[in-house]
Amino acid sequence: MTIKHTLLLGLAALTTACTSDFLNLPPQGSVTASTFYQSGADFDQALTGAYQVTRPALTGISSWLMGEMRSDNTHYEYNGALRGTPELKEQLADFTDNDQNQHTNDKYYADYLGIARANIVLNRLPGAGLKADVTGPITGEARFLRALFYFDLVQYYGSVPLYLSEISAPGESYLGKSSVEDIYKIIIADAQDAVSKLPVPKFPQTGRATKGSAAMLLAHVYMVRKDYAGAETLLRTVAQMGYTLLPDYASVFSPANKNSTESIFEVQFQQGNQGQGSDFTYWFIPASTTTKPITGVDGNVSEAGWNVPTAEMIAAYEKGDKRLDASIGLVEGTGVIGNFTPTGVVSIVGYTPKTGIVAKPFVKKYLHAHSQIRNTDDNWPIYRYADALLLLAESLNEQSKTGEAVTLLNQVRTRAGLAPTTQTSQVQLRDAIARDRRLELAFENKRYLDLVRTGKAVEVLTAHGATLKGLYSNIQARAYTDIGTKLLAPIPYREKQINSLLN
Amino acid sequence: MKKSLLTALVKITVVQIFMAVLFASLSFAADVNAQELLDRRVNVNLTQTPLKDALTQLSRVAQVKFVFNSKVIRLEQKVSIAAQNERLEDVLLRLLTPLSIRFQATGRQIVFSRLEPTRPVSNSTMLEPAVPPAEQVITGRVRDEKGGGLPGANVTIKGSTRGTTTDADGNYRLTLPDGPATLVFSSVGYIRQEIPITTQSVVNVSLVVDNRSLEEIVVVGYGTQAKRDITGSIVTLDTKGLADQPVGQFAQQLQGRIAGVQVDQTAGSPGNPLSFRIRGAASINAGNAPLFVVDGFPIVGDITNINPDEIETFSVLKDASASALYGSRAANGVILITTKHAKPGQTTVQFNANYGVQQVPQRGRPGLMNAQEFVQFQKEYYDDKVKYENYKGTIPQYGDPARYQTTNWYDVMFRAAPVMNYSLSINTAKDKFSSAIVAGYFKQQGVVEGTSYERYSLRANNEFQVSKNVRVGLNIAPAYQVVNNSIDNIAGSFFFADGYLGAFNNLSSALTAAPIVSPYNADGSLKVVLAQDVAGIPFQFKTPNWVRVARDRQNRRGSLRLLSGAFAEVSFLNGFTFKTTASVDLENSSTKRFVPAEAGGNIFEAPPMSSPYSEYNSNTYYSWLTENTLSYQKTLGNHRINALAGYTAQKYTQEFGNLTGFGFPDDKVRWLDAATTKNGGSNTNEWSLLSVLGRVNYDYMGKYLVQASLRQDGSSRFGANKRYGVFPSVSVGWLASDEAFFKSQSVVNYLKVRASYGMVGNNNIGNYTQYSNLNTTNYVFGGSVAQGRSPSTSLGNPNLTWETSKQLNIGTDFSLLNDRLAVTYDYYSKQTNGLLYQIDVPLASGYANVQSNVGQFSFWGHEVAVSSRNTTGALKWNTNFNISFNRNRVDKLGTNDTPITAGYNRTQVGSPIGQLYGYDFLGVYMTQEEFDRSPKEASSEVGTVKHRDVNGDGKIDANDQTLIGNPNPTFIFGLTNNLTYKNFDLSVILSGAVGGKILNGELQLTENLDGVFNLQRYIKDRWRSPENPGNGTIPRTKDGTTPLARLNNSHQVFNNNYATVKNITLGYTLPGKSQYFSRARAYISIQQALVLSSYNGNNPEASINGLNGLAQGVDIAAYPIPRTYSVGLNLNF
């Protein structure tokens, strides 16, 4: 019997000693949700994760494809040898895309990713037992971000599903579309709460959302909703928060002036090895065998030459407009597309073509000194004070307060080195504000939505398409047709496949 | 502490099994010799008890086994006996002598035989009437293979129930009835013999040992079993005769050998692991690789670094009854590998050497354009561009096509390469110590430069018999191997317009290079960039020189593996064995990659790169296992029981780190120390498994067999709510050929019928899948990096658990014509439930998917294995053939049966798993009229590709993709022939598959009509105008219309019926012995000798995703399998 007892005791000892810990092996390489979301610091990290989504959602490839290249501001450099991936981008410019286009899909997904991260913060925060002085700003920022993402979604995609709480089980993830009205109700409620909970900006700013950011967002929403009085009220409060126009237009975009007094909200980047750098400029320069003469950093880019300013865009600048030189540059070089060897960047102002040299215009706004390829220091502006002034001018003009509108418009023009506007009538002033808005906010992903917001999209883009078809033989006949039916981007094919409620 | 289910179960099962097997045995004495047996003291007191019960009781109290023929000894007769502490012999004498039964102790058993009545029976009233008067008395002696008397052999009269058993000296005496008769002599382990009786009165017989013996011992999970006792589906394979293949991995030796086991070599690069699939196993996310168990240790790492020469046998456990003891890891089948151990009394030294040369066969090389055809195509391309697209750009001026020399880019990538294998084995087993040592060296250069495989291995298996009841052992097997593979695309993969990931390696890229470009400069050096040296070519890629890429990119993985185990085994009481084992599987590997600036880039990006790039990854894992098993054997009369209970714990820990570096000043220093920019990371992975297991085998009379087993696994991988899984199985078998009625015929000499049912699991669900992990998502505030954390794209699931596979198996084994022909047939039906399924959820939820146990696959199939001895004379010819029909069906996917599309394959409910998916190619819109009346895609024009409007909505779009081929073969088969004649031996091994489809993904590049790649030769027959419309299968080149033609479509799908002669070996054994060696044999061997295939690629087994059921059957320029010619030598000393 002793053997039996010994064995049994041994087995029992092994079993009880082991089971509790032996089988419990959570990952050591990452935090799990069940042990997180406790302290204010935890929520701040979760909120930081939501901020991070502003990069793919509002500054990613799809942002400038959909915000600029789909408008009359920019087009692309056609590289016939490079098919496949580039075609998807070309389709967006040409209005030949479909619901499987990776780029329209990407923006949709990114906006919702930001919404989901904001929802987690908003859902879990009340139960964490934190003090109001901690929860207030966190709530404000989370609601600002959620409103920002939903506003982007509703403008680009129209009626979409409305996710307002954290998904904890798969069943909760299947939602049908909500009406545009309902989505705006949420956006407005979020933005209003953010305005009330967020602090006024303190300069220098950090990049976090402020009362100014939320008020600007809400005013923009009101403008889209054509609630000009509502917008005016909010924009007047923004004007009281200490924002100014920087004296020099070009310096607004300089990494040296990140989050300046002109900045109301911008997406943050930082060059270096921490994975926080931006790379906009590498998409915008011409495809080149070497990048050194353009960016100062050695390397080559084969898939580039996107978001190229159109001739009509370049022509839209008045003589003497400092914004032209700050926004658009020329790359000089030799060789054909796909095998282009640049020699350097020159100013577009007063440029005289040279024999044997090709000069390619490109968006220069985001080209600043940096040390590694595809790792730049540039932030991306979402809202800045000039935008606020122009929106305020527009809201006043729409309410027939043309006099004050002119004053505001001229503040912007003066900074650009231009004479005050000569327009006085409401109709003329409307066009003048729109034209300066196009140039002031050029390549900041505003143009396409402005055209849609002001009802000009079909007219302007149909004409734009006709121009391009005359210039480029590669553009297909079906391009730029039926634009009126294509103003909203499609809900991604994948989502419709998975979620029958969307059909 | 919370009392776990496992704790409770341990207590219940272990205690009960303990009690059950212990109670009767506590007073038993230890094992003894024959005389001791008879000297045992027994207590017995029986009155009017059937003889059977009396013997049973005596057998139990004396702990002896009685052997007798129940037909001869009447068990129902009543007897009385009383004894108090008397010798067993005395008691038996008193009991049996009156019954005319004599007995003799042999070994551990006592054999009874009937004494013909030579004297009056004292208690005759208790006997049946005496047998009828003898007409004829036959006497004789039955001898064994050594000429000694064979006790206990049965001698029966065919067609009657009469008979006797031989006595301890093998003598028998039998009275025959009137008329002709046939005597049948049989004994377990010997071939049955029948002798017709005419006038003889003395018949002496020598029984021949049954070599294909049903007593063959087979390695099964947690032990061994006699083959005839097996009730599950287990196939064993001895490595004798496998060793002559000039290959580096044992998996290559298993191709085509085992019914139901598909082993495919999906790429020929040296050291590339083969893909296994047992009984069509498939899962969505949990893999289909079987569990490999080496000497009882379920290993976690690579199997490629096991030297095939170390292996003695394979046992493949195919059904649940065979594999359920491996519980949550057994769903894909289990392959038990037993390494070589020295045989008792053996002392041998063996040296094997093999040297071969590998070459890529001509068959299967792609038929691409030569320089003239290419130039002609380019000219026509621009002619059409001008004609149809109003093209005004640059037109390349190629001039006379004849002035170009062709570079066949496929050919230039290859070379002839050597392969060699040496191994030395030393076996000794003397006295109490046995040792088997195998040292091996294998080296294979790849047929592509920059690829090779090298392995140094050693194994020492040692055992020591400490005392009569205690045995200990220690195995240790270190192996170091190095794999170089420069063709893996380090620069990454590309997304094509269609969204499919193209894992295009350098071989694939090389196929696209223009044939007018040479890899060499005029001075013979390798070019850095491939560019067409023609003025003003606008749209051509500049690419790396693929020859240089293969040669100069370094991708080297070195790994040191140690497999080791120690055990101690104690036999005690009588029939108990306790075994405790500790094993470790440990590997330390590092991968170094270096891409020189001149060998960087990819198909879209030409070198030189701004800087070389380098990576250094290290990976260490160790897995330890402890097992404690208690087994018990007991025979009670006709009842035999074997029981096993065990407790095991295993833990795996992996630590890995990776470093990458850029900014090297040059190629001179190729380590990260020279990099100016370095990034790195490290992490760990762990899992643990805690299990109890039990098995009971019972048989009655050796012919009615039952087995039941159970394992409970607790796993760290399972969600907190589903931590423990129970995996039971039961099986039954019937040895019909042991029944008396069966012996009346002589055609079928062995027949067993068996059936099993059980549940096994698949725990390959990822280590942390149950958790909602938060990833780092940093951002910048105020100019400094702010730590951010966000959920991963997968939603956590605390209910996550193993996949369960319910498996039914019905089979039979039979032998015909004196074992000349042996057949095994199995039918199986499996249902996998709770498939780990990544349910895609709307990305709008913030998540991409949730891991869930939702999904069901059904599998069923038939397997037949036939082995025959065709001739047995001077020419011995044996054939083994196996064929397997595996079928499967998707029953349920996720919550709403959303099909899974993985690259080129789709898995959808109601269809077999992993169908090829794409457009149904109909040809080309040949005329305007045809175009006008046909459904179209947005980019369609006359002369462009025409796909079928599957959904009938009048237009072609993504919704018209459909199933375009089933990559699952209708059947797979293998055929092995072995012939020996005098000193010559020949073996031919063939394996194949019929009825599957394969998709040639490379055609997406080599049929690309945009004029940027080299093309298949037949592209010349494309549509160019209504007057010159080509052959109706190749569309036009017009810009913007071409992508649709190259998306996955049925035009790229081919029938994949093939038979591959895997190996032919011809050997010659030198006659006699010399003073230097005892046996010497030389042979020549051809590996991958011949591929007969309906698919025109090099390797019909090619598959970029291996035998993954969900994504099989796609060939994208797979590394070809070379043909190897080799010579070898086996020397025994």
Interface residues (C-beta under 8 A of the other chain):
Chain A: M1 I3 K4 L7 L8 G10 L11 A12 L14 T15 T16 C18 T19 S20 F22 L23 N24 L25 P26 P27 Q28 G29 S30 V31 T32 A33 S34 F36 D42 D44 Q45 A46 L47 T48 G49 A50 Y51 Q52 N79 G80 A81 L82 R83 G84 T85 E87 L88 T96 N98 Q100 Q102 Y108 Y109 Y112 L113 I115 A116 R117 N119 I120 V160 P161 Y163 I167 S168 A169 P170 E172 S173 Y174 L175 P204 T206 G207 R208 K258 N259 Q268 F269 Q270 N273 Q274 G275 Q276 D298 G299 N300 S302 E303 V336 I337 G338 N339 Q372 I373 S473 N474 Q476 R478 P492 Y493 R494 E495 Q497 I498 N499 S500 L502
Chain B: M1 K2 S4 L6 T7 V10 K11 V14 V15 F18 L22 L26 E389 N390 Y391 K392 T394 F494 F495 F496 A497 G499 G536 P538 F539 Q540 F541 K542 F572 F578 F604 E605 A606 S610 N628 L630 Y647 A649 K651 T677 N679 N683 T684 E686 W687 S688 L690 G714 S715 S716 R723 N767 Y768 Y771 S772 N773 L774 N775 T776 T777 N778 Y779 V780 F781 G782 G783 V785 A786 Q787 G788 R789 S790 P791 S792 L795 G796 I839 D840 V841 P842 L843 A844 S845 G846 Y847 V850 S852 T895 N896 T898 A938 S939 D957 A958 D1010 V1012 D1039 G1040 T1042 P1043
